Amino acid sequence: MAQRIEDWQSVTRVVERREPLDGGVRLVFGDTPPLSDISRLALAEYECCPFFAFAVTIDGRGTALEVTAPPEGADVLAAAFGTAA
């Protein structure tokens, strides 16, 4: 668990911006997103905390990880992934 938190911190350090989503946050990455790390960590996180939902999006807005949770998981989501400014 501690290693996964450290790994998430490393991945989220390269997030360019956070955008609000209904029930979550969209983490927008730059030109070289660490997709293999994002995928590995999202799978591990979901196995641990299945109330999270993860989606990697690659479109005209850029590459992003969308993370959502039910209302009772909002505090955990904010603590782990931050909030949109």
N, CA and C atoms as an extended XYZ file, in Angstrom:
255
Properties=species:S:1:pos:R:3:atomname:S:1:resname:S:1:resid:I:1 pbc="F F F"
N         0.824       -1.196        0.000 N   MET     1
C         0.000        0.000        0.000 CA  MET     1
C         0.867        1.259        0.000 C   MET     1
N         1.860        1.296        0.878 N   ALA     2
C         2.735        2.475        0.951 CA  ALA     2
C         3.471        2.685       -0.366 C   ALA     2
N         3.915        1.594       -0.988 N   GLN     3
C         4.615        1.707       -2.267 CA  GLN     3
C         3.673        2.222       -3.349 C   GLN     3
N         2.419        1.764       -3.343 N   ARG     4
C         1.459        2.218       -4.343 CA  ARG     4
C         1.177        3.706       -4.185 C   ARG     4
N         1.055        4.168       -2.955 N   ILE     5
C         0.848        5.599       -2.720 CA  ILE     5
C         2.027        6.397       -3.252 C   ILE     5
N         3.227        5.911       -2.984 N   GLU     6
C         4.428        6.580       -3.498 CA  GLU     6
C         4.439        6.577       -5.027 C   GLU     6
N         4.038        5.455       -5.619 N   ASP     7
C         3.981        5.363       -7.083 CA  ASP     7
C         2.952        6.340       -7.663 C   ASP     7
N         1.772        6.433       -7.016 N   TRP     8
C         0.763        7.399       -7.478 CA  TRP     8
C         1.294        8.829       -7.383 C   TRP     8
N         1.991        9.126       -6.297 N   GLN     9
C         2.554       10.472       -6.145 CA  GLN     9
C         3.525       10.781       -7.268 C   GLN     9
N         4.309        9.795       -7.655 N   SER    10
C         5.240        9.985       -8.755 CA  SER    10
C         4.498       10.252      -10.067 C   SER    10
N         3.447        9.475      -10.330 N   VAL    11
C         2.664        9.648      -11.557 CA  VAL    11
C         1.928       10.986      -11.554 C   VAL    11
N         1.327       11.343      -10.443 N   THR    12
C         0.539       12.579      -10.421 CA  THR    12
C         1.408       13.833      -10.396 C   THR    12
N         2.685       13.691      -10.158 N   ARG    13
C         3.583       14.848      -10.238 CA  ARG    13
C         3.655       15.411      -11.648 C   ARG    13
N         3.407       14.576      -12.650 N   VAL    14
C         3.490       15.039      -14.040 CA  VAL    14
C         2.127       15.444      -14.603 C   VAL    14
N         1.114       15.512      -13.761 N   VAL    15
C        -0.205       15.981      -14.185 CA  VAL    15
C        -0.119       17.480      -14.453 C   VAL    15
N        -0.585       17.898      -15.618 N   GLU    16
C        -0.559       19.320      -15.973 CA  GLU    16
C        -1.717       20.100      -15.369 C   GLU    16
N        -2.872       19.425      -15.265 N   ARG    17
C        -4.027       20.093      -14.654 CA  ARG    17
C        -5.062       19.049      -14.241 C   ARG    17
N        -5.925       19.470      -13.350 N   ARG    18
C        -7.041       18.644      -12.897 CA  ARG    18
C        -8.336       19.340      -13.281 C   ARG    18
N        -9.249       18.561      -13.845 N   GLU    19
C       -10.539       19.095      -14.254 CA  GLU    19
C       -11.632       18.375      -13.478 C   GLU    19
N       -12.686       19.090      -13.114 N   PRO    20
C       -13.757       18.436      -12.358 CA  PRO    20
C       -14.563       17.471      -13.229 C   PRO    20
N       -14.963       16.389      -12.633 N   LEU    21
C       -15.887       15.431      -13.240 CA  LEU    21
C       -17.016       15.206      -12.252 C   LEU    21
N       -18.147       14.821      -12.746 N   ASP    22
C       -19.240       14.462      -11.856 CA  ASP    22
C       -18.797       13.246      -11.038 C   ASP    22
N       -18.592       13.442       -9.760 N   GLY    23
C       -18.160       12.356       -8.888 CA  GLY    23
C       -16.671       12.095       -8.892 C   GLY    23
N       -15.879       13.007       -9.457 N   GLY    24
C       -14.444       12.737       -9.481 CA  GLY    24
C       -13.601       13.835      -10.085 C   GLY    24
N       -12.496       13.410      -10.663 N   VAL    25
C       -11.518       14.348      -11.206 CA  VAL    25
C       -10.882       13.745      -12.461 C   VAL    25
N       -10.539       14.609      -13.394 N   ARG    26
C        -9.840       14.224      -14.622 CA  ARG    26
C        -8.419       14.758      -14.519 C   ARG    26
N        -7.446       13.847      -14.530 N   LEU    27
C        -6.028       14.211      -14.435 CA  LEU    27
C        -5.463       14.272      -15.852 C   LEU    27
N        -5.112       15.464      -16.301 N   VAL    28
C        -4.633       15.660      -17.667 CA  VAL    28
C        -3.107       15.654      -17.667 C   VAL    28
N        -2.556       14.800      -18.526 N   PHE    29
C        -1.100       14.652      -18.624 CA  PHE    29
C        -0.563       15.411      -19.830 C   PHE    29
N         0.726       15.594      -19.865 N   GLY    30
C         1.388       16.280      -20.966 CA  GLY    30
C         1.645       15.364      -22.140 C   GLY    30
N         2.706       15.666      -22.875 N   ASP    31
C         3.017       14.960      -24.117 CA  ASP    31
C         3.495       13.523      -23.913 C   ASP    31
N         4.055       13.210      -22.773 N   THR    32
C         4.583       11.859      -22.545 CA  THR    32
C         3.993       11.259      -21.270 C   THR    32
N         2.712       10.916      -21.313 N   PRO    33
C         2.077       10.360      -20.116 CA  PRO    33
C         2.634        8.965      -19.804 C   PRO    33
N         2.800        8.650      -18.542 N   PRO    34
C         3.312        7.329      -18.158 CA  PRO    34
C         2.191        6.281      -18.192 C   PRO    34
N         1.736        5.937      -19.406 N   LEU    35
C         0.556        5.092      -19.553 CA  LEU    35
C         0.711        3.717      -18.910 C   LEU    35
N         1.874        3.108      -19.006 N   SER    36
C         2.026        1.784      -18.389 CA  SER    36
C         1.915        1.876      -16.872 C   SER    36
N         2.485        2.915      -16.284 N   ASP    37
C         2.367        3.106      -14.832 CA  ASP    37
C         0.930        3.411      -14.435 C   ASP    37
N         0.265        4.248      -15.211 N   ILE    38
C        -1.126        4.594      -14.926 CA  ILE    38
C        -1.988        3.339      -14.947 C   ILE    38
N        -1.825        2.524      -15.975 N   SER    39
C        -2.618        1.300      -16.089 CA  SER    39
C        -2.341        0.332      -14.950 C   SER    39
N        -1.087        0.130      -14.642 N   ARG    40
C        -0.700       -0.790      -13.567 CA  ARG    40
C        -1.267       -0.328      -12.234 C   ARG    40
N        -1.139        0.944      -11.947 N   LEU    41
C        -1.609        1.477      -10.668 CA  LEU    41
C        -3.131        1.501      -10.578 C   LEU    41
N        -3.796        1.837      -11.673 N   ALA    42
C        -5.258        1.852      -11.658 CA  ALA    42
C        -5.803        0.456      -11.390 C   ALA    42
N        -5.210       -0.561      -11.994 N   LEU    43
C        -5.648       -1.934      -11.753 CA  LEU    43
C        -5.429       -2.320      -10.293 C   LEU    43
N        -4.267       -2.019       -9.748 N   ALA    44
C        -3.987       -2.334       -8.345 CA  ALA    44
C        -4.920       -1.580       -7.404 C   ALA    44
N        -5.194       -0.340       -7.728 N   GLU    45
C        -6.075        0.474       -6.880 CA  GLU    45
C        -7.501       -0.065       -6.913 C   GLU    45
N        -7.947       -0.460       -8.085 N   TYR    46
C        -9.298       -0.999       -8.203 CA  TYR    46
C        -9.431       -2.314       -7.435 C   TYR    46
N        -8.401       -3.140       -7.482 N   GLU    47
C        -8.428       -4.400       -6.728 CA  GLU    47
C        -8.513       -4.136       -5.230 C   GLU    47
N        -7.875       -3.081       -4.784 N   CYS    48
C        -7.897       -2.702       -3.370 CA  CYS    48
C        -9.197       -1.998       -2.997 C   CYS    48
N        -9.601       -1.074       -3.835 N   CYS    49
C       -10.735       -0.183       -3.534 CA  CYS    49
C       -11.690       -0.162       -4.719 C   CYS    49
N       -12.564       -1.182       -4.839 N   PRO    50
C       -13.407       -1.289       -6.031 CA  PRO    50
C       -14.496       -0.223       -6.153 C   PRO    50
N       -14.571        0.686       -5.184 N   PHE    51
C       -15.521        1.793       -5.336 CA  PHE    51
C       -14.997        2.845       -6.301 C   PHE    51
N       -13.692        2.828       -6.594 N   PHE    52
C       -13.131        3.729       -7.602 CA  PHE    52
C       -13.471        3.202       -8.993 C   PHE    52
N       -13.630        4.106       -9.946 N   ALA    53
C       -13.717        3.754      -11.361 CA  ALA    53
C       -12.647        4.563      -12.084 C   ALA    53
N       -11.938        3.918      -13.000 N   PHE    54
C       -10.846        4.550      -13.733 CA  PHE    54
C       -11.104        4.447      -15.229 C   PHE    54
N       -10.777        5.523      -15.958 N   ALA    55
C       -10.858        5.516      -17.412 CA  ALA    55
C        -9.712        6.348      -17.960 C   ALA    55
N        -8.942        5.757      -18.865 N   VAL    56
C        -7.909        6.511      -19.569 CA  VAL    56
C        -8.558        7.034      -20.840 C   VAL    56
N        -8.435        8.328      -21.065 N   THR    57
C        -8.986        8.931      -22.276 CA  THR    57
C        -7.849        9.548      -23.087 C   THR    57
N        -7.929        9.321      -24.379 N   ILE    58
C        -6.975        9.915      -25.318 CA  ILE    58
C        -7.816       10.502      -26.434 C   ILE    58
N        -7.883       11.832      -26.465 N   ASP    59
C        -8.720       12.502      -27.458 CA  ASP    59
C        -8.173       13.902      -27.704 C   ASP    59
N        -8.963       14.735      -28.336 N   GLY    60
C        -8.528       16.087      -28.676 CA  GLY    60
C        -8.185       16.941      -27.473 C   GLY    60
N        -8.664       16.557      -26.308 N   ARG    61
C        -8.352       17.305      -25.078 CA  ARG    61
C        -7.013       16.894      -24.485 C   ARG    61
N        -6.439       15.810      -25.000 N   GLY    62
C        -5.166       15.306      -24.476 CA  GLY    62
C        -5.346       13.928      -23.870 C   GLY    62
N        -4.340       13.478      -23.168 N   THR    63
C        -4.368       12.182      -22.501 CA  THR    63
C        -4.658       12.411      -21.030 C   THR    63
N        -5.604       11.644      -20.500 N   ALA    64
C        -6.018       11.877      -19.117 CA  ALA    64
C        -6.444       10.578      -18.449 C   ALA    64
N        -6.414       10.628      -17.147 N   LEU    65
C        -6.973        9.571      -16.314 CA  LEU    65
C        -8.172       10.168      -15.599 C   LEU    65
N        -9.329        9.553      -15.799 N   GLU    66
C       -10.537        9.995      -15.118 CA  GLU    66
C       -10.792        9.043      -13.959 C   GLU    66
N       -10.932        9.603      -12.772 N   VAL    67
C       -11.147        8.810      -11.565 CA  VAL    67
C       -12.438        9.292      -10.917 C   VAL    67
N       -13.345        8.353      -10.670 N   THR    68
C       -14.593        8.696      -10.005 CA  THR    68
C       -14.840        7.735       -8.849 C   THR    68
N       -15.696        8.168       -7.947 N   ALA    69
C       -16.080        7.365       -6.792 CA  ALA    69
C       -17.472        7.803       -6.351 C   ALA    69
N       -18.179        6.936       -5.631 N   PRO    70
C       -19.469        7.347       -5.088 CA  PRO    70
C       -19.267        8.414       -4.016 C   PRO    70
N       -20.314        9.119       -3.630 N   PRO    71
C       -20.174       10.202       -2.644 CA  PRO    71
C       -19.438        9.799       -1.370 C   PRO    71
N       -19.660        8.584       -0.887 N   GLU    72
C       -18.979        8.170        0.350 CA  GLU    72
C       -17.473        7.960        0.150 C   GLU    72
N       -16.993        7.914       -1.084 N   GLY    73
C       -15.568        7.790       -1.362 CA  GLY    73
C       -14.913        9.085       -1.786 C   GLY    73
N       -15.654       10.189       -1.753 N   ALA    74
C       -15.147       11.470       -2.245 CA  ALA    74
C       -13.915       11.948       -1.485 C   ALA    74
N       -13.891       11.783       -0.175 N   ASP    75
C       -12.733       12.233        0.605 CA  ASP    75
C       -11.483       11.432        0.266 C   ASP    75
N       -11.649       10.116        0.083 N   VAL    76
C       -10.509        9.267       -0.269 CA  VAL    76
C       -10.008        9.645       -1.654 C   VAL    76
N       -10.929        9.869       -2.585 N   LEU    77
C       -10.554       10.257       -3.942 CA  LEU    77
C        -9.760       11.566       -3.923 C   LEU    77
N       -10.253       12.556       -3.205 N   ALA    78
C        -9.567       13.862       -3.135 CA  ALA    78
C        -8.186       13.721       -2.509 C   ALA    78
N        -8.082       12.905       -1.469 N   ALA    79
C        -6.793       12.719       -0.798 CA  ALA    79
C        -5.787       12.023       -1.704 C   ALA    79
N        -6.266       11.066       -2.484 N   ALA    80
C        -5.361       10.293       -3.333 CA  ALA    80
C        -5.011       10.997       -4.636 C   ALA    80
N        -5.988       11.701       -5.230 N   PHE    81
C        -5.789       12.234       -6.586 CA  PHE    81
C        -5.910       13.742       -6.708 C   PHE    81
N        -6.263       14.417       -5.629 N   GLY    82
C        -6.410       15.858       -5.663 CA  GLY    82
C        -7.770       16.262       -6.179 C   GLY    82
N        -7.979       17.554       -6.244 N   THR    83
C        -9.248       18.092       -6.719 CA  THR    83
C        -8.967       19.117       -7.808 C   THR    83
N        -9.971       19.366       -8.619 N   ALA    84
C        -9.844       20.372       -9.670 CA  ALA    84
C        -9.855       21.746       -9.040 C   ALA    84
N        -9.013       22.615       -9.565 N   ALA    85
C        -8.919       23.967       -9.039 CA  ALA    85
C       -10.006       24.854       -9.578 C   ALA    85
